[in-house]
Amino acid sequence: MPALSVSEAFSDLADPRVERTRLHALHDILVIALCAMICGAEGWDDFVEFAHAKREWLTLRLRLENGIPCADTFRRVFARLDPEAFTAGFLRWTQAVAEQSKASSLPVIAVDGKTLRHSFDTASEQKAVHIVSAWASESRLVLAQTQVSEKSNEITAVPVLLRMLDIAGCIVTADAMSCQKTIAAQIVEQKGDYVLALKGNHARLAEDVALLFAHSEAKRWEERPHSVHTALEAEHGRIETRTCRVIALADLAGTWDDIAAEWSGLVCLVEIESKRQVGSKTSHEKRYSLSSVRKGAKAHLKIIRKHWGIENSVHWVLDVVMHEDACRIRKDHAPQNMATLRHLALNLIRQETTHKRGVKTKIKRAGWDNAYLARLISI
């Protein structure tokens, strides 16, 4: 269990309510909401139903001086709660348990964005909230998150997210949106490494990299001083062959020195060729990346595969299991604060390893078994 409890992490969180209107302690409201979220609740009414169903269990652990808070109380608190302060508490907790993510020889932190589909409000011309998150592949934790400004995009949000984290000794992976010279420079400045997907937002460079790999392949790859590794995966009726090729800039006789000078820390170019066969249908795709990691093709294939974990283990779970995209909470700071609460609930669920089941099964068991719920939240 983490050295810092959830309650301790949020102990200095300021209550946004006027003092004379505080019938319920902020700590009680947050604990009820978190426990309810762990048990599958999706909104304010669910929080209330959960609290009434678990009243006896909660009474042993919380003050509840004025009974169970109503749905409007949960709504007002999460709408007014300072999202930066709430995220800071989340960070304090995750940092207390995230050091294990650096135990691996390939500690990968995947950065990616996700839109909360139903958080828009047409009446007030509010766009859907977009959250950028950092995922530690080793510890399977969402390390941090930040909201993208309504008038901006991930390019400005990712540097803010990275500044929240200690990435020294880690490998930061990101999609093409974050493949920016300034972001690469910041990662190196924070003593980390990067593998950044290269696509059409750098069209000329992407074309040059693709031509370089095509030329190397035409000249018989195995005769050149480059690294190549192939992995075969067969499951769920699908056969997929992935071949990773890495070209070190040092092997190009100075022809790419100008590019290396523009991209801080850049040492190699990466190509992933995927061939997928499902029944009689076959698809083929090539993807390219810029990397500051001084390792060969086998390591790079593993790094890039780890990056996809944020889609499969975070975004997919949030949408399919926790129904984040269907959530219509949209007022003030509530969407961002609820996203933080979901990430915290997901982290707590994943940290419990004695019950070898998936997230959905753990959510069900937490709702059925009070002792298991107490173990998850450590209260």
C-alpha positions as CSV (number, residue, x, y, z in Angstrom):
1,M,0.0,0.0,0.0
2,P,1.2,3.6,-0.6
3,A,3.0,5.4,2.2
4,L,0.5,8.2,1.8
5,S,-3.2,7.5,2.3
6,V,-5.9,9.1,0.0
7,S,-7.2,11.1,3.0
8,E,-3.8,12.5,3.7
9,A,-3.2,13.4,0.1
10,F,-6.3,15.6,0.1
11,S,-6.1,16.9,3.7
12,D,-5.2,20.5,2.8
13,L,-7.8,20.8,0.0
14,A,-9.8,24.0,0.4
15,D,-13.5,23.7,0.8
16,P,-15.1,26.0,-1.9
17,R,-18.4,26.5,0.0
18,V,-19.4,29.3,2.3
19,E,-18.8,28.2,5.9
20,R,-22.4,28.8,7.0
21,T,-23.7,26.5,4.3
22,R,-21.4,23.5,5.1
23,L,-23.7,20.9,6.5
24,H,-21.4,18.1,5.5
25,A,-17.6,17.8,5.8
26,L,-15.6,18.0,2.6
27,H,-13.7,14.9,3.6
28,D,-17.0,12.9,3.9
29,I,-18.2,14.1,0.5
30,L,-15.0,13.2,-1.2
31,V,-14.7,9.7,0.4
32,I,-18.3,8.9,-0.4
33,A,-17.8,10.0,-4.0
34,L,-14.6,8.0,-4.4
35,C,-16.0,4.9,-2.8
36,A,-19.1,5.2,-5.0
37,M,-17.0,5.6,-8.1
38,I,-15.0,2.5,-7.2
39,C,-18.3,0.6,-7.0
40,G,-19.5,1.8,-10.4
41,A,-21.3,5.1,-9.7
42,E,-21.4,7.5,-12.6
43,G,-23.0,10.7,-11.2
44,W,-24.5,12.7,-8.3
45,D,-27.7,10.6,-7.9
46,D,-25.6,7.4,-7.9
47,F,-23.4,8.8,-5.1
48,V,-26.5,9.4,-3.0
49,E,-27.9,5.9,-3.7
50,F,-24.6,4.4,-2.8
51,A,-24.3,6.3,0.4
52,H,-27.8,5.3,1.6
53,A,-27.1,1.6,0.7
54,K,-23.8,1.7,2.6
55,R,-24.9,4.0,5.4
56,E,-24.0,1.6,8.2
57,W,-20.6,0.9,6.8
58,L,-19.9,4.6,6.1
59,T,-21.1,5.7,9.6
60,L,-18.3,3.6,11.1
61,R,-15.7,5.5,9.1
62,L,-17.0,9.1,8.5
63,R,-18.6,11.8,10.7
64,L,-21.8,12.2,8.7
65,E,-23.0,14.7,11.4
66,N,-26.0,15.7,9.2
67,G,-26.7,12.5,7.5
68,I,-26.1,11.7,3.8
69,P,-25.4,14.6,1.5
70,C,-27.9,15.2,-1.3
71,A,-27.2,15.1,-5.0
72,D,-27.2,19.0,-5.2
73,T,-24.4,19.0,-2.5
74,F,-22.2,16.7,-4.6
75,R,-23.0,18.8,-7.7
76,R,-22.1,22.1,-6.1
77,V,-18.9,20.9,-4.5
78,F,-17.4,19.3,-7.6
79,A,-18.5,22.2,-9.8
80,R,-16.7,24.7,-7.5
81,L,-13.7,22.7,-6.3
82,D,-10.4,24.1,-7.5
83,P,-9.4,21.6,-10.2
84,E,-5.7,22.4,-9.9
85,A,-5.8,21.9,-6.1
86,F,-7.7,18.6,-6.6
87,T,-5.2,17.5,-9.2
88,A,-2.3,18.4,-6.8
89,G,-3.8,16.0,-4.2
90,F,-4.1,13.4,-6.8
91,L,-0.4,14.0,-7.7
92,R,0.7,13.7,-4.1
93,W,-0.9,10.3,-3.9
94,T,0.4,8.9,-7.2
95,Q,3.9,10.1,-6.6
96,A,3.9,8.2,-3.3
97,V,3.4,4.9,-5.1
98,A,4.8,5.6,-8.6
99,E,8.5,5.1,-7.8
100,Q,8.1,1.4,-8.7
101,S,7.6,2.5,-12.3
102,K,11.3,3.3,-12.5
103,A,12.3,-0.2,-11.4
104,S,12.3,-1.6,-14.9
105,S,15.1,-1.1,-17.4
106,L,12.4,0.5,-19.7
107,P,10.3,2.7,-17.5
108,V,7.9,4.1,-20.0
109,I,5.5,7.1,-19.4
110,A,2.9,7.3,-22.1
111,V,1.3,10.7,-22.8
112,D,-2.0,10.9,-24.6
113,G,-5.2,13.0,-24.7
114,K,-8.9,12.0,-24.4
115,T,-12.0,14.0,-25.0
116,L,-14.9,13.7,-22.6
117,R,-17.5,13.4,-25.3
118,H,-20.7,14.5,-23.5
119,S,-19.1,17.3,-21.4
120,F,-20.0,20.0,-24.0
121,D,-22.9,22.5,-23.4
122,T,-24.5,23.9,-26.5
123,A,-26.5,26.5,-24.6
124,S,-23.4,28.1,-23.1
125,E,-21.2,27.4,-26.2
126,Q,-18.9,25.2,-24.0
127,K,-16.8,22.7,-26.0
128,A,-16.2,19.2,-24.8
129,V,-13.4,19.0,-22.2
130,H,-10.2,17.4,-23.4
131,I,-7.8,15.9,-20.8
132,V,-4.2,14.9,-21.4
133,S,-2.9,12.2,-19.1
134,A,0.4,10.5,-18.3
135,W,0.4,6.7,-17.8
136,A,3.2,4.7,-16.1
137,S,3.3,1.4,-17.9
138,E,5.2,-0.5,-15.2
139,S,3.1,0.5,-12.2
140,R,-0.1,0.8,-14.3
141,L,-0.9,4.1,-12.8
142,V,-2.3,7.3,-14.2
143,L,0.4,9.6,-12.9
144,A,-1.1,13.0,-13.7
145,Q,-3.6,14.8,-15.9
146,T,-4.3,18.3,-17.1
147,Q,-7.1,19.9,-19.0
148,V,-6.5,21.4,-22.4
149,S,-7.5,25.0,-22.6
150,E,-10.6,25.6,-24.7
151,K,-8.7,27.9,-27.0
152,S,-5.6,25.7,-27.3
153,N,-4.6,22.1,-27.9
154,E,-2.3,19.3,-26.6
155,I,0.8,21.1,-27.8
156,T,0.5,23.6,-25.0
157,A,-0.9,21.2,-22.5
158,V,1.8,18.5,-22.7
159,P,4.6,20.8,-21.4
160,V,2.4,21.7,-18.4
161,L,1.8,18.0,-17.7
162,L,5.5,17.1,-18.0
163,R,6.4,19.8,-15.5
164,M,4.2,18.1,-13.0
165,L,6.3,14.9,-13.2
166,D,9.8,13.7,-12.3
167,I,10.7,12.0,-15.6
168,A,14.4,11.7,-15.0
169,G,15.5,8.3,-16.2
170,C,12.2,7.6,-17.9
171,I,11.2,7.2,-21.5
172,V,8.3,9.5,-22.5
173,T,6.2,8.3,-25.5
174,A,3.6,10.4,-27.3
175,D,1.6,10.5,-30.5
176,A,2.2,12.8,-33.5
177,M,0.4,15.8,-31.9
178,S,3.2,16.0,-29.3
179,C,6.0,15.4,-31.8
180,Q,7.4,19.0,-31.3
181,K,10.9,20.3,-31.0
182,T,10.0,22.2,-27.8
183,I,8.6,19.1,-26.2
184,A,11.6,17.0,-27.1
185,A,13.9,19.7,-25.7
186,Q,11.9,19.9,-22.4
187,I,12.0,16.1,-22.0
188,V,15.8,16.1,-22.4
189,E,16.1,19.1,-20.1
190,Q,14.2,17.2,-17.4
191,K,16.7,14.3,-17.9
192,G,14.3,12.0,-19.7
193,D,14.3,10.3,-23.1
194,Y,11.6,10.3,-25.7
195,V,10.1,8.2,-28.5
196,L,7.7,10.5,-30.5
197,A,5.4,9.4,-33.3
198,L,6.2,11.1,-36.6
199,K,3.3,11.8,-39.0
200,G,1.8,14.5,-41.3
201,N,2.3,17.4,-38.9
202,H,5.9,17.2,-40.0
203,A,5.2,16.1,-43.5
204,R,8.6,16.8,-45.1
205,L,10.5,15.1,-42.3
206,A,8.1,12.2,-42.3
207,E,8.6,11.8,-46.0
208,D,12.4,11.9,-45.7
209,V,12.4,9.3,-42.9
210,A,10.1,7.0,-44.9
211,L,12.4,7.3,-48.0
212,L,15.4,6.6,-45.9
213,F,14.0,3.3,-44.6
214,A,12.8,2.4,-48.1
215,H,16.2,3.0,-49.5
216,S,17.9,1.0,-46.7
217,E,15.5,-1.9,-47.3
218,A,16.1,-1.8,-51.0
219,K,19.9,-2.0,-50.4
220,R,19.4,-5.3,-48.4
221,W,18.8,-4.2,-44.8
222,E,20.7,-7.1,-43.2
223,E,23.9,-5.9,-44.9
224,R,23.7,-2.5,-43.3
225,P,24.8,-1.6,-39.8
226,H,21.3,-1.1,-38.5
227,S,19.1,-2.9,-36.0
228,V,16.0,-5.0,-36.9
229,H,13.7,-7.2,-34.8
230,T,10.5,-9.1,-35.7
231,A,7.8,-10.3,-33.3
232,L,4.8,-12.5,-34.1
233,E,1.6,-12.3,-32.1
234,A,-1.4,-14.7,-32.7
235,E,-4.6,-14.3,-30.6
236,H,-8.3,-13.8,-30.9
237,G,-8.3,-15.1,-34.5
238,R,-5.7,-12.5,-35.5
239,I,-2.1,-13.0,-36.6
240,E,0.1,-9.9,-36.4
241,T,3.7,-9.6,-37.4
242,R,5.6,-6.5,-36.3
243,T,9.0,-5.7,-37.6
244,C,10.9,-2.8,-35.9
245,R,13.9,-1.2,-37.7
246,V,16.2,1.4,-36.1
247,I,18.7,3.6,-37.9
248,A,21.2,5.4,-35.7
249,L,22.0,8.9,-37.0
250,A,25.7,8.2,-36.2
251,D,25.6,5.6,-39.0
252,L,24.5,8.1,-41.6
253,A,27.9,9.8,-42.1
254,G,26.7,13.2,-41.1
255,T,23.9,13.5,-43.7
256,W,21.3,14.0,-41.0
257,D,23.3,16.4,-38.8
258,D,21.0,19.3,-39.5
259,I,18.0,17.3,-38.3
260,A,19.8,16.1,-35.2
261,A,20.7,19.7,-34.4
262,E,17.0,20.8,-34.5
263,W,15.8,18.0,-32.3
264,S,17.4,18.0,-28.9
265,G,18.8,14.5,-28.0
266,L,17.7,12.8,-31.2
267,V,19.9,9.7,-31.8
268,C,17.9,7.4,-34.0
269,L,14.9,6.9,-36.3
270,V,12.4,4.1,-35.9
271,E,10.1,2.2,-38.3
272,I,7.4,-0.2,-37.2
273,E,6.0,-2.3,-40.0
274,S,2.8,-4.2,-39.0
275,K,1.1,-6.9,-41.0
276,R,-2.2,-8.1,-39.7
277,Q,-4.2,-11.1,-40.9
278,V,-7.8,-11.7,-39.8
279,G,-9.3,-14.6,-41.7
280,S,-8.7,-14.0,-45.4
281,K,-8.1,-10.2,-44.9
282,T,-4.6,-8.8,-44.6
283,S,-3.7,-5.2,-43.7
284,H,-0.3,-3.5,-43.8
285,E,1.0,-0.4,-42.1
286,K,4.2,1.4,-41.5
287,R,4.7,4.0,-38.7
288,Y,7.7,6.1,-37.9
289,S,9.1,7.7,-34.7
290,L,11.9,10.0,-33.6
291,S,13.9,8.6,-30.6
292,S,16.5,9.8,-28.1
293,V,16.9,6.2,-26.7
294,R,20.2,4.6,-27.4
295,K,18.9,1.1,-27.8
296,G,18.2,-1.3,-30.7
297,A,15.1,-2.5,-32.5
298,K,14.0,-5.0,-29.9
299,A,13.9,-2.4,-27.1
300,H,12.1,0.1,-29.3
301,L,9.4,-2.3,-30.3
302,K,8.8,-3.0,-26.6
303,I,8.7,0.7,-25.8
304,I,6.2,1.5,-28.5
305,R,4.0,-1.4,-27.5
306,K,4.0,-0.1,-24.0
307,H,2.7,3.3,-25.2
308,W,-0.4,1.6,-26.6
309,G,-1.2,0.6,-23.0
310,I,-2.7,4.0,-22.3
311,E,-5.3,3.4,-25.0
312,N,-6.1,-0.2,-23.9
313,S,-5.7,0.1,-20.1
314,V,-6.9,3.6,-19.5
315,H,-9.0,5.1,-22.2
316,W,-10.8,1.9,-23.1
317,V,-11.5,1.1,-19.5
318,L,-12.8,4.6,-18.8
319,D,-15.2,4.5,-21.7
320,V,-16.4,0.9,-21.7
321,V,-16.2,0.0,-18.0
322,M,-16.6,3.3,-16.3
323,H,-18.8,4.9,-19.0
324,E,-16.9,8.2,-19.1
325,D,-17.9,9.2,-22.6
326,A,-21.6,8.8,-21.6
327,C,-21.3,11.1,-18.6
328,R,-23.2,14.3,-19.1
329,I,-21.8,16.3,-16.2
330,R,-20.7,19.5,-17.7
331,K,-21.1,22.5,-15.3
332,D,-18.1,24.6,-14.3
333,H,-15.1,22.5,-12.9
334,A,-17.2,19.4,-12.5
335,P,-16.1,17.5,-15.7
336,Q,-12.4,17.9,-14.9
337,N,-12.8,17.1,-11.2
338,M,-14.8,14.0,-12.1
339,A,-12.1,12.9,-14.5
340,T,-9.6,13.2,-11.7
341,L,-11.9,11.2,-9.4
342,R,-12.2,8.4,-12.1
343,H,-8.4,8.3,-12.5
344,L,-7.9,8.0,-8.8
345,A,-10.6,5.3,-8.5
346,L,-8.9,3.4,-11.4
347,N,-5.5,3.7,-9.8
348,L,-6.8,2.3,-6.5
349,I,-8.5,-0.6,-8.2
350,R,-5.3,-1.5,-10.1
351,Q,-3.2,-1.2,-7.0
352,E,-5.1,-4.1,-5.4
353,T,-3.4,-7.2,-6.7
354,T,-4.6,-10.0,-4.3
355,H,-7.8,-10.3,-6.4
356,K,-6.6,-11.5,-9.8
357,R,-9.5,-10.2,-11.9
358,G,-10.2,-7.4,-14.4
359,V,-11.3,-3.9,-13.5
360,K,-15.0,-4.6,-14.1
361,T,-15.0,-7.6,-11.8
362,K,-13.2,-5.7,-9.1
363,I,-15.8,-2.9,-9.3
364,K,-18.5,-5.5,-8.9
365,R,-16.8,-7.1,-5.9
366,A,-16.2,-3.7,-4.2
367,G,-20.0,-3.1,-4.4
368,W,-20.8,-6.5,-3.0
369,D,-18.0,-6.9,-0.4
370,N,-17.5,-4.1,2.2
371,A,-14.2,-5.6,3.4
372,Y,-12.8,-5.6,-0.2
373,L,-14.0,-1.9,-0.7
374,A,-12.2,-0.9,2.6
375,R,-9.0,-2.7,1.3
376,L,-9.2,-0.7,-2.0
377,I,-9.5,2.7,-0.4
378,S,-7.5,1.9,2.8
379,I,-9.9,3.5,5.3
